[in-house]
C-alpha cells in the first residue's frame, strides 16, 4: 500500500523541506521507492535543496491542466520528485483543489511505496490542501514554544478533518535546558514524537553546497537522525556503523562549539 505523507509545519524556518528531502532519501536507502512533491507552490524550495533546476514541466503545469503529473517526474539519487515553479506568472490559474486527483495517479503500489508532500507552512490554502490529501501527517517543529504552539493549532485542524495518523519530528534540537524536550512536545501536541534531528552545522553547509546532508555528510549527526527517523517509520532496526558513531561524536562537539561561539558573539555585540 502506498503511503501518502504530508510533511507540514506550523511556521516556516523549522526545516520542513530539509526533512522532506533527507527523509525521502533515507527511505530509499532502506529499499523503498519514494516520490517527493513540492506542494509549496508560492515559495518553492525543493529543487534548490536538490541542487537542480531547468525543468520542462512542474506541479504548476499539472494543476493548470497543462501536463500529466507523470510528465513532471524527475529522478535524483534513488528518489523521484515533482518540482514547483519559481515563476510568479505560474501561480496564475492554479487549481489547488485538483491536487488530490493528481496525487492519486502517483499512488501505484506496484511502482511506489511513499509519496512525500512538502507542504507550505501554516494553515493557508496550500497547506490545508496537503493536510486534506495526506493519510499520514508529520509535523516538523523546532524545540521552541512558538513552533510547538503552532503545531498544536495544526493538529486541531487535522482532527476536524477526520481520522489521520499524525506524528512530530523534533528538528534542530540542541542540549539547552530552555528547549522543549520530547516529553514536553508530546504533552503539548498530544501526538507522538517519532524522530529527533540534532542541530547540525553540516545541514547548513550542505544547503550551501546544494546537496542533501544525508548524501553530502552521511556520517553527520543529522544524517544519522534521518536514518533513525526512516527506520522508525518503517518499524525496522537501524544501527549506525562504528565509524558513523565516531563522526557523530566529532560533529556533536563541533556543532556545540559553533553554537557557543555564536552565543558569545551575540552577547558581545548587544
Backbone as CSV, one residue per row, in Angstrom:
resi,resn,N_x,N_y,N_z,CA_x,CA_y,CA_z,C_x,C_y,C_z
1,UNK,0.839,-1.196,0.000,0.000,0.000,0.000,0.874,1.246,0.000
2,UNK,0.547,2.208,-0.847,1.310,3.457,-0.925,0.929,4.353,0.249
3,UNK,1.919,4.911,0.913,1.664,5.859,1.991,1.875,7.281,1.473
4,UNK,0.815,8.087,1.526,0.905,9.498,1.151,1.099,10.288,2.443
5,UNK,2.283,10.876,2.585,2.683,11.516,3.844,2.874,13.012,3.629
6,UNK,2.131,13.811,4.365,2.319,15.259,4.337,3.388,15.663,5.321
7,UNK,4.379,16.423,4.860,5.410,16.972,5.751,5.038,18.435,5.964
8,UNK,4.525,18.742,7.145,3.930,20.051,7.398,4.600,20.734,8.586
9,UNK,4.268,22.009,8.772,4.779,22.752,9.926,3.839,23.914,10.220
10,UNK,3.850,24.334,11.479,3.021,25.475,11.855,3.586,26.787,11.369
11,UNK,4.903,26.852,11.206,5.547,28.078,10.732,6.733,27.712,9.861
12,UNK,7.213,28.706,9.123,8.380,28.491,8.283,9.666,28.542,9.093
13,UNK,10.755,28.065,8.481,12.061,28.169,9.113,12.394,27.072,10.096
14,UNK,11.557,26.023,10.160,11.826,24.942,11.118,12.484,23.733,10.454
15,UNK,12.736,23.811,9.144,13.454,22.746,8.457,12.573,21.722,7.768
16,UNK,11.374,22.131,7.392,10.414,21.209,6.783,10.920,20.615,5.477
17,UNK,11.452,21.452,4.577,11.953,20.939,3.300,13.206,20.096,3.504
18,UNK,14.041,20.493,4.438,15.217,19.676,4.787,14.793,18.278,5.206
19,UNK,13.751,18.204,6.028,13.238,16.904,6.468,12.666,16.132,5.287
20,UNK,11.862,16.794,4.446,11.235,16.114,3.307,12.276,15.464,2.412
21,UNK,13.304,16.219,2.063,14.338,15.734,1.149,15.139,14.592,1.768
22,UNK,15.638,14.809,2.965,16.519,13.816,3.583,15.772,12.574,4.048
23,UNK,14.527,12.741,4.484,13.726,11.571,4.841,13.443,10.728,3.599
24,UNK,13.130,11.398,2.486,12.879,10.663,1.246,14.075,9.822,0.825
25,UNK,15.259,10.408,0.903,16.470,9.681,0.521,16.785,8.570,1.530
26,UNK,16.534,8.849,2.821,16.754,7.826,3.845,15.842,6.619,3.604
27,UNK,14.585,6.860,3.281,13.664,5.752,2.993,14.139,4.951,1.786
28,UNK,14.679,5.657,0.794,15.174,4.956,-0.403,16.378,4.082,-0.060
29,UNK,17.169,4.497,0.933,18.321,3.701,1.338,17.923,2.439,2.105
30,UNK,16.656,2.395,2.525,16.094,1.169,3.101,15.379,0.351,2.020
31,UNK,15.568,0.729,0.761,14.997,-0.034,-0.339,13.607,0.371,-0.760
32,UNK,13.092,1.515,-0.249,11.752,1.962,-0.599,11.778,2.903,-1.802
33,UNK,10.729,2.832,-2.606,10.581,3.718,-3.765,9.798,4.946,-3.336
34,UNK,10.393,6.126,-3.541,9.866,7.362,-2.965,9.704,8.448,-4.030
35,UNK,8.594,9.175,-3.934,8.394,10.393,-4.728,8.200,11.546,-3.753
36,UNK,8.912,12.653,-3.972,8.752,13.860,-3.160,8.112,14.921,-4.046
37,UNK,7.031,15.530,-3.571,6.316,16.532,-4.363,6.404,17.878,-3.660
38,UNK,6.840,18.901,-4.376,6.889,20.253,-3.821,5.493,20.853,-3.876
39,UNK,4.834,20.913,-2.717,3.481,21.472,-2.631,3.473,22.867,-2.017
40,UNK,4.646,23.478,-1.930,4.739,24.872,-1.506,4.767,25.715,-2.776
41,UNK,3.596,25.902,-3.383,3.520,26.471,-4.722,3.974,27.927,-4.793
42,UNK,3.696,28.701,-3.761,4.019,30.132,-3.813,5.480,30.418,-3.498
43,UNK,6.090,29.626,-2.626,7.515,29.820,-2.300,8.225,28.461,-2.294
44,UNK,8.417,27.858,-3.456,9.014,26.522,-3.532,10.522,26.525,-3.289
45,UNK,11.006,25.455,-2.638,12.441,25.344,-2.363,13.011,23.961,-2.641
46,UNK,12.171,23.004,-2.923,12.627,21.622,-3.049,13.764,21.461,-4.053
47,UNK,13.604,22.034,-5.243,14.623,21.884,-6.290,15.957,22.484,-5.853
48,UNK,15.897,23.608,-5.127,17.135,24.235,-4.645,17.874,23.301,-3.691
49,UNK,17.134,22.627,-2.817,17.768,21.727,-1.856,18.425,20.541,-2.548
50,UNK,17.905,20.209,-3.734,18.482,19.111,-4.515,19.563,19.596,-5.471
51,UNK,19.715,20.915,-5.589,20.726,21.469,-6.496,20.375,21.293,-7.954
52,UNK,19.079,21.297,-8.266,18.631,21.077,-9.641,17.731,22.225,-10.091
53,UNK,17.653,22.427,-11.403,16.748,23.454,-11.945,16.528,23.185,-13.435
54,UNK,15.808,24.101,-14.090,15.601,23.992,-15.528,14.666,22.870,-15.935
55,UNK,13.465,22.824,-15.337,12.540,21.736,-15.614,11.593,22.071,-16.763
56,UNK,11.258,21.032,-17.529,10.285,21.224,-18.610,8.878,21.387,-18.074
57,UNK,8.504,20.539,-17.101,7.168,20.581,-16.515,7.276,20.602,-14.995
58,UNK,6.322,21.256,-14.343,6.296,21.343,-12.886,4.888,21.038,-12.381
59,UNK,4.723,20.990,-11.066,3.409,20.774,-10.471,2.457,21.904,-10.858
60,UNK,3.002,23.084,-11.114,2.155,24.206,-11.551,1.474,23.896,-12.876
61,UNK,2.234,23.325,-13.808,1.647,22.925,-15.091,0.556,21.882,-14.884
62,UNK,0.809,20.969,-13.967,-0.147,19.899,-13.691,-1.457,20.473,-13.163
63,UNK,-1.365,21.414,-12.211,-2.559,21.978,-11.591,-3.283,22.973,-12.489
64,UNK,-2.676,23.310,-13.606,-3.348,24.162,-14.604,-3.756,23.343,-15.824
65,UNK,-3.725,22.009,-15.662,-4.107,21.080,-16.735,-3.229,21.219,-17.970
66,UNK,-1.967,21.612,-17.736,-1.036,21.738,-18.853,-0.118,20.538,-19.011
67,UNK,-0.249,19.574,-18.095,0.599,18.375,-18.158,0.047,17.321,-17.222
68,UNK,0.337,16.064,-17.525,0.050,14.983,-16.587,1.155,14.968,-15.536
69,UNK,0.826,14.568,-14.318,1.825,14.624,-13.245,3.018,13.703,-13.527
70,UNK,2.809,12.654,-14.292,3.927,11.770,-14.640,4.934,12.461,-15.558
71,UNK,4.490,13.510,-16.257,5.399,14.277,-17.118,6.283,15.213,-16.303
72,UNK,5.903,15.457,-15.050,6.666,16.359,-14.180,7.518,15.600,-13.173
73,UNK,7.697,14.297,-13.384,8.517,13.463,-12.503,9.971,13.468,-12.954
74,UNK,10.886,13.662,-12.013,12.318,13.664,-12.321,13.039,12.755,-11.320
75,UNK,14.172,12.234,-11.727,14.951,11.315,-10.885,16.125,12.041,-10.231
76,UNK,16.403,11.655,-8.975,17.542,12.224,-8.253,18.023,11.230,-7.200
77,UNK,19.187,10.650,-7.386,19.859,9.825,-6.374,18.936,8.835,-5.665
78,UNK,18.222,8.054,-6.424,17.417,6.993,-5.835,15.992,7.349,-5.501
79,UNK,15.635,8.638,-5.645,14.247,9.048,-5.435,13.737,9.749,-6.691
80,UNK,12.427,9.950,-6.748,11.836,10.777,-7.786,11.214,12.007,-7.129
81,UNK,11.084,13.076,-7.889,10.484,14.275,-7.310,9.714,15.058,-8.367
82,UNK,8.745,15.831,-7.876,7.952,16.729,-8.719,8.219,18.146,-8.232
83,UNK,8.907,18.974,-9.017,9.224,20.336,-8.577,8.053,21.296,-8.769
84,UNK,8.138,22.442,-8.129,7.208,23.544,-8.359,7.968,24.669,-9.058
85,UNK,7.233,25.499,-9.742,7.856,26.590,-10.500,8.154,27.784,-9.607
86,UNK,9.293,28.433,-9.854,9.656,29.663,-9.153,9.120,30.916,-9.833
87,UNK,8.499,30.752,-10.988,7.998,31.905,-11.743,6.666,32.376,-11.185
88,UNK,6.589,33.673,-10.904,5.364,34.238,-10.341,4.181,34.029,-11.275
89,UNK,4.416,34.153,-12.581,3.321,34.005,-13.548,2.730,32.594,-13.539
90,UNK,3.483,31.622,-13.026,2.975,30.250,-12.992,2.038,29.994,-11.819
91,UNK,1.797,31.038,-11.010,0.804,30.939,-9.942,-0.597,31.283,-10.432
92,UNK,-0.680,31.866,-11.619,-1.970,32.270,-12.185,-2.756,31.024,-12.600
93,UNK,-4.058,31.021,-12.259,-4.985,29.936,-12.630,-4.565,28.584,-12.061
94,UNK,-3.931,28.601,-10.908,-3.517,27.358,-10.254,-4.713,26.780,-9.506
95,UNK,-5.146,25.598,-9.865,-6.312,24.980,-9.226,-5.841,23.970,-8.184
96,UNK,-5.637,24.464,-6.955,-5.107,23.631,-5.881,-6.067,22.498,-5.525
97,UNK,-7.345,22.695,-5.787,-8.339,21.666,-5.467,-8.102,20.373,-6.238
98,UNK,-7.331,20.443,-7.313,-7.068,19.258,-8.130,-5.877,18.446,-7.629
99,UNK,-5.232,18.895,-6.553,-4.034,18.206,-6.064,-4.327,16.745,-5.715
100,UNK,-5.417,16.497,-5.015,-5.733,15.129,-4.598,-5.860,14.197,-5.794
101,UNK,-6.533,14.650,-6.838,-6.728,13.821,-8.024,-5.393,13.437,-8.652
102,UNK,-4.479,14.392,-8.720,-3.186,14.123,-9.366,-2.278,13.269,-8.487
103,UNK,-2.327,13.468,-7.178,-1.508,12.650,-6.279,-1.947,11.189,-6.348
104,UNK,-3.231,10.956,-6.532,-3.730,9.576,-6.654,-3.093,8.861,-7.846
105,UNK,-2.754,9.606,-8.891,-2.124,9.000,-10.068,-0.736,8.444,-9.751
106,UNK,-0.105,8.993,-8.690,1.226,8.523,-8.294,1.166,7.314,-7.367
107,UNK,-0.025,7.044,-6.850,-0.164,6.038,-5.796,-0.367,4.634,-6.349
108,UNK,0.581,4.193,-7.151,0.553,2.837,-7.698,1.435,1.947,-6.831
109,UNK,0.831,1.020,-6.061,1.626,0.206,-5.128,2.641,-0.701,-5.801
110,UNK,2.496,-0.934,-7.090,3.478,-1.763,-7.796,4.738,-0.963,-8.159
111,UNK,4.625,0.366,-8.110,5.736,1.208,-8.548,6.318,2.074,-7.432
112,UNK,5.544,2.337,-6.372,5.978,3.316,-5.378,5.536,2.885,-3.985
113,UNK,6.299,3.270,-2.964,5.968,2.961,-1.573,5.515,4.191,-0.797
114,UNK,6.198,5.325,-1.038,5.889,6.555,-0.309,5.783,7.733,-1.268
115,UNK,4.768,8.572,-1.042,4.688,9.883,-1.689,4.770,10.907,-0.566
116,UNK,5.848,11.677,-0.539,6.043,12.705,0.481,5.651,14.064,-0.096
117,UNK,4.750,14.763,0.576,4.276,16.064,0.118,4.911,17.152,0.977
118,UNK,5.813,17.922,0.392,6.475,19.021,1.099,5.533,20.221,1.094
119,UNK,4.892,20.452,2.212,3.815,21.435,2.309,4.330,22.859,2.480
120,UNK,3.448,23.817,2.210,3.686,25.191,2.651,3.467,25.239,4.163
121,UNK,4.119,26.158,4.881,3.911,26.232,6.332,2.565,26.860,6.681
122,UNK,2.136,26.646,7.915,0.936,27.303,8.404,-0.347,26.597,8.023
123,UNK,-1.420,27.390,7.954,-2.748,26.851,7.683,-3.440,27.593,6.546
124,UNK,-2.656,28.075,5.596,-3.221,28.696,4.402,-3.778,27.648,3.456
125,UNK,-4.295,28.106,2.328,-4.959,27.196,1.381,-4.016,26.112,0.868
126,UNK,-2.774,26.480,0.566,-1.812,25.493,0.075,-1.557,24.420,1.128
127,UNK,-1.351,24.853,2.361,-1.035,23.915,3.446,-2.216,22.998,3.748
128,UNK,-3.417,23.559,3.781,-4.598,22.757,4.093,-4.855,21.725,2.995
129,UNK,-4.517,22.059,1.748,-4.703,21.096,0.659,-3.836,19.850,0.888
130,UNK,-2.643,20.028,1.426,-1.766,18.892,1.735,-2.328,18.086,2.906
131,UNK,-2.821,18.778,3.935,-3.421,18.075,5.070,-4.606,17.227,4.614
132,UNK,-5.346,17.737,3.655,-6.514,17.021,3.145,-6.117,15.786,2.329
133,UNK,-5.086,15.917,1.512,-4.663,14.831,0.622,-3.997,13.699,1.391
134,UNK,-3.267,14.028,2.437,-2.396,13.070,3.133,-3.167,12.147,4.066
135,UNK,-2.737,10.889,4.096,-3.274,9.938,5.078,-2.460,9.981,6.361
136,UNK,-1.177,10.263,6.210,-0.259,10.382,7.347,0.365,11.769,7.302
137,UNK,0.440,12.413,8.461,0.972,13.772,8.505,2.069,13.849,9.559
138,UNK,3.236,14.336,9.149,4.357,14.548,10.054,4.570,16.047,10.204
139,UNK,4.447,16.531,11.416,4.656,17.952,11.689,6.099,18.170,12.134
140,UNK,6.768,19.083,11.475,8.149,19.430,11.832,8.110,20.655,12.734
141,UNK,8.821,20.587,13.853,8.890,21.722,14.768,10.305,21.877,15.293
142,UNK,10.666,23.094,15.594,11.885,23.330,16.354,11.544,23.123,17.825
143,UNK,12.533,23.044,18.716,12.234,22.767,20.122,11.845,24.015,20.917
144,UNK,11.268,25.008,20.262,10.890,26.266,20.912,9.372,26.377,21.008
145,UNK,8.883,27.031,22.035,7.451,27.053,22.320,6.604,27.635,21.187
146,UNK,6.987,28.756,20.550,6.130,29.262,19.473,5.897,28.249,18.354
147,UNK,6.941,27.501,17.981,6.799,26.486,16.935,5.890,25.349,17.378
148,UNK,6.052,24.935,18.629,5.222,23.848,19.161,3.767,24.294,19.267
149,UNK,3.547,25.527,19.683,2.184,26.057,19.773,1.503,26.066,18.404
150,UNK,2.260,26.401,17.371,1.691,26.403,16.018,1.321,24.997,15.562
151,UNK,2.129,24.005,15.946,1.790,22.620,15.621,0.487,22.228,16.323
152,UNK,0.304,22.664,17.553,-0.932,22.358,18.280,-2.150,22.828,17.499
153,UNK,-2.073,24.028,16.922,-3.197,24.547,16.133,-3.438,23.689,14.890
154,UNK,-2.347,23.295,14.246,-2.474,22.442,13.052,-3.102,21.099,13.399
155,UNK,-2.720,20.538,14.532,-3.273,19.251,14.963,-4.780,19.360,15.159
156,UNK,-5.238,20.464,15.725,-6.678,20.672,15.931,-7.418,20.683,14.598
157,UNK,-6.834,21.329,13.599,-7.457,21.375,12.277,-7.523,19.982,11.672
158,UNK,-6.434,19.231,11.778,-6.398,17.878,11.203,-7.431,16.981,11.872
159,UNK,-7.597,17.112,13.172,-8.570,16.272,13.880,-9.992,16.573,13.412
160,UNK,-10.244,17.801,13.036,-11.566,18.138,12.498,-11.782,17.529,11.115
161,UNK,-10.693,17.238,10.403,-10.797,16.656,9.065,-11.152,15.167,9.106
162,UNK,-10.953,14.524,10.241,-11.223,13.098,10.333,-9.995,12.329,10.767
163,UNK,-10.076,11.009,10.681,-9.017,10.145,11.190,-7.800,10.156,10.277
164,UNK,-6.699,10.681,10.773,-5.424,10.664,10.071,-4.323,10.350,11.077
165,UNK,-3.325,9.608,10.648,-2.175,9.316,11.513,-1.268,10.544,11.567
166,UNK,-0.844,10.922,12.770,0.000,12.101,12.923,1.207,11.799,13.809
167,UNK,2.287,12.507,13.559,3.471,12.410,14.381,4.256,13.705,14.294
168,UNK,5.175,13.890,15.230,6.006,15.102,15.272,7.466,14.733,15.070
169,UNK,8.152,15.568,14.297,9.608,15.460,14.164,10.214,16.669,14.854
170,UNK,10.994,16.413,15.882,11.639,17.482,16.645,12.970,17.790,15.974
171,UNK,13.038,18.928,15.303,14.189,19.263,14.465,15.049,20.353,15.112
172,UNK,16.321,20.371,14.741,17.296,21.373,15.218,17.411,21.368,16.737
173,UNK,17.434,20.184,17.277,17.500,20.007,18.724,18.929,20.199,19.221
174,UNK,19.097,21.020,20.246,20.399,21.157,20.910,20.263,20.615,22.335
175,UNK,21.195,20.929,23.182,21.143,20.386,24.545,20.825,21.475,25.577
176,UNK,20.187,22.550,25.139,19.861,23.637,26.058,18.675,23.264,26.944
177,UNK,18.755,23.643,28.203,17.678,23.327,29.138,16.407,24.107,28.826
178,UNK,16.552,25.247,28.173,15.397,26.091,27.877,14.519,25.517,26.757
179,UNK,15.033,24.535,26.028,14.284,23.956,24.921,13.209,22.986,25.404
180,UNK,12.212,22.793,24.547,11.250,21.720,24.768,11.940,20.395,24.465
181,UNK,11.749,19.413,25.323,12.270,18.077,25.033,11.151,17.217,24.443
182,UNK,11.462,15.958,24.188,10.492,15.057,23.552,9.197,14.956,24.355
183,UNK,9.317,14.799,25.677,8.121,14.672,26.516,7.292,15.944,26.527
184,UNK,7.971,17.097,26.543,7.264,18.383,26.505,6.420,18.506,25.241
185,UNK,7.021,18.139,24.109,6.331,18.255,22.816,5.140,17.307,22.756
186,UNK,5.321,16.087,23.240,4.228,15.116,23.216,3.079,15.547,24.116
187,UNK,3.408,16.112,25.269,2.349,16.593,26.169,1.587,17.761,25.537
188,UNK,2.319,18.646,24.875,1.687,19.839,24.304,0.820,19.519,23.100
189,UNK,1.296,18.631,22.231,0.599,18.366,20.965,-0.353,17.179,21.037
190,UNK,-0.170,16.311,22.039,-0.979,15.084,22.190,-0.773,14.100,21.040
191,UNK,0.364,14.182,20.357,0.730,13.206,19.332,2.189,12.795,19.558
192,UNK,2.586,11.611,19.093,3.931,11.107,19.414,5.044,11.806,18.628
193,UNK,6.180,11.928,19.264,7.408,12.354,18.583,8.021,11.097,17.979
194,UNK,8.147,11.064,16.655,8.662,9.852,16.002,10.101,10.021,15.505
195,UNK,10.640,11.238,15.648,12.014,11.453,15.212,12.608,12.696,15.834
196,UNK,13.903,12.651,16.107,14.628,13.795,16.669,15.878,14.025,15.822
197,UNK,16.010,15.228,15.307,17.165,15.585,14.477,17.943,16.675,15.205
198,UNK,19.197,16.405,15.479,20.011,17.374,16.204,20.370,18.574,15.327
199,UNK,20.569,19.714,15.992,21.111,20.863,15.271,22.500,20.476,14.777
200,UNK,22.763,20.752,13.511,23.991,20.253,12.888,24.452,21.251,11.830
201,UNK,25.632,21.800,12.003,26.190,22.752,11.039,26.321,22.126,9.651
202,UNK,26.441,20.809,9.605,26.554,20.121,8.314,25.316,20.325,7.439
203,UNK,24.163,20.522,8.062,22.932,20.764,7.296,23.046,22.085,6.542
204,UNK,23.542,23.107,7.221,23.706,24.419,6.595,24.776,24.356,5.509
205,UNK,25.883,23.690,5.806,26.952,23.550,4.815,26.447,22.817,3.568
206,UNK,25.616,21.813,3.777,25.090,21.036,2.654,24.080,21.837,1.845
207,UNK,23.301,22.677,2.521,22.362,23.546,1.811,23.106,24.507,0.898
208,UNK,24.213,25.048,1.391,25.042,25.941,0.576,25.628,25.171,-0.606
209,UNK,25.990,23.920,-0.360,26.552,23.070,-1.422,25.477,22.536,-2.370
210,UNK,24.191,22.784,-2.029,23.050,22.314,-2.824,23.046,20.789,-2.964
211,UNK,23.286,20.151,-1.819,23.266,18.690,-1.785,22.713,18.251,-0.437
212,UNK,21.729,17.359,-0.393,21.169,16.927,0.887,22.241,16.401,1.835
213,UNK,22.106,16.726,3.102,23.142,16.374,4.072,23.347,14.868,4.152
214,UNK,22.296,14.094,3.945,22.413,12.642,4.051,23.308,12.061,2.961
215,UNK,23.478,12.816,1.865,24.411,12.415,0.803,25.742,13.144,0.935
216,UNK,25.672,14.398,1.351,26.883,15.211,1.426,27.740,14.857,2.639
217,UNK,27.070,14.593,3.770,27.767,14.243,5.019,27.037,13.067,5.680
218,UNK,27.164,11.873,5.118,26.367,10.732,5.592,26.665,10.290,7.021
219,UNK,27.831,10.689,7.570,28.176,10.284,8.930,27.805,11.346,9.968
220,UNK,27.194,12.432,9.532,26.909,13.546,10.439,25.765,13.208,11.397
221,UNK,25.648,13.941,12.507,24.551,13.700,13.458,23.173,13.802,12.807
222,UNK,22.973,14.805,11.948,21.667,14.956,11.298,21.362,13.777,10.387
223,UNK,22.357,13.323,9.644,22.144,12.197,8.730,21.760,10.931,9.488
224,UNK,22.419,10.693,10.609,22.057,9.546,11.446,20.629,9.702,11.956
225,UNK,20.269,10.930,12.324,18.901,11.195,12.780,17.869,10.897,11.705
226,UNK,18.162,11.246,10.455,17.228,10.971,9.369,17.110,9.472,9.095
227,UNK,18.209,8.758,9.207,18.154,7.306,9.035,17.345,6.665,10.166
228,UNK,17.513,7.147,11.385,16.734,6.632,12.518,15.255,6.954,12.348
229,UNK,14.954,8.137,11.819,13.561,8.519,11.555,12.932,7.575,10.540
230,UNK,13.644,7.324,9.452,13.134,6.410,8.421,12.920,5.013,9.011
231,UNK,13.855,4.564,9.827,13.728,3.242,10.453,12.505,3.186,11.364
232,UNK,12.240,4.268,12.100,11.054,4.325,12.965,9.774,4.219,12.145
233,UNK,9.737,4.932,11.023,8.555,4.897,10.159,8.331,3.506,9.596
234,UNK,9.422,2.841,9.245,9.334,1.507,8.650,9.254,0.397,9.701
235,UNK,9.440,0.784,10.966,9.438,-0.176,12.075,10.502,-1.257,11.866
236,UNK,11.706,-0.793,11.533,12.843,-1.690,11.395,13.982,-1.178,12.279
237,UNK,14.951,-2.034,12.515,16.088,-1.638,13.333,17.147,-0.954,12.476
238,UNK,17.767,0.054,13.066,18.878,0.732,12.395,19.978,0.958,13.421
239,UNK,21.160,0.512,13.092,22.309,0.687,13.979,23.440,1.309,13.182
240,UNK,23.819,2.555,13.524,24.923,3.191,12.799,26.204,2.383,12.930
241,UNK,27.018,2.413,11.894,28.298,1.712,11.932,29.206,2.379,12.966
242,UNK,30.195,1.659,13.488,31.124,2.260,14.458,31.768,3.531,13.921
243,UNK,32.084,3.563,12.616,32.697,4.754,12.033,31.734,5.934,12.080
244,UNK,30.451,5.667,11.821,29.465,6.743,11.892,29.368,7.300,13.301
245,UNK,29.498,6.429,14.302,29.417,6.887,15.684,30.584,7.817,16.019
246,UNK,31.768,7.504,15.495,32.937,8.358,15.726,32.713,9.728,15.109
247,UNK,32.255,9.747,13.828,31.971,11.005,13.164,30.863,11.760,13.884
248,UNK,29.869,11.015,14.382,28.749,11.618,15.106,29.257,12.374,16.331
249,UNK,30.128,11.732,17.113,30.681,12.362,18.309,31.476,13.606,17.942
250,UNK,32.315,13.493,16.900,33.133,14.630,16.472,32.252,15.807,16.038
251,UNK,31.215,15.513,15.249,30.347,16.582,14.760,29.490,17.172,15.864
252,UNK,29.137,16.356,16.851,28.416,16.882,18.011,29.249,17.941,18.718
253,UNK,30.512,17.626,18.918,31.417,18.569,19.587,31.568,19.828,18.738
254,UNK,31.735,19.645,17.412,31.901,20.796,16.521,30.661,21.695,16.532
255,UNK,29.478,21.079,16.504,28.236,21.857,16.499,28.056,22.598,17.816
256,UNK,28.415,21.931,18.932,28.293,22.557,20.245,29.215,23.763,20.356
257,UNK,30.440,23.630,19.872,31.399,24.743,19.899,30.905,25.890,19.029
258,UNK,30.371,25.563,17.848,29.866,26.591,16.929,28.695,27.343,17.546
259,UNK,27.800,26.626,18.227,26.641,27.253,18.869,27.080,28.172,19.989
260,UNK,28.022,27.714,20.825,28.521,28.532,21.928,29.218,29.779,21.414
261,UNK,29.968,29.628,20.326,30.676,30.765,19.737,29.699,31.820,19.243
262,UNK,28.606,31.376,18.611,27.596,32.320,18.122,26.952,33.072,19.280
263,UNK,26.657,32.355,20.374,26.043,32.975,21.538,26.965,34.021,22.164
264,UNK,28.250,33.694,22.232,29.216,34.639,22.814,29.353,35.894,21.956
265,UNK,29.377,35.700,20.624,29.466,36.835,19.713,28.224,37.723,19.803
266,UNK,27.059,37.077,19.979,25.813,37.827,20.109,25.841,38.692,21.378
267,UNK,26.313,38.114,22.483,26.369,38.844,23.738,27.333,40.025,23.648
268,UNK,28.448,39.820,22.947,29.442,40.897,22.803,28.900,42.065,21.990
269,UNK,28.054,41.742,21.001,27.550,42.771,20.094,26.255,43.426,20.545
270,UNK,25.743,42.996,21.681,24.493,43.594,22.168,24.712,45.006,22.696
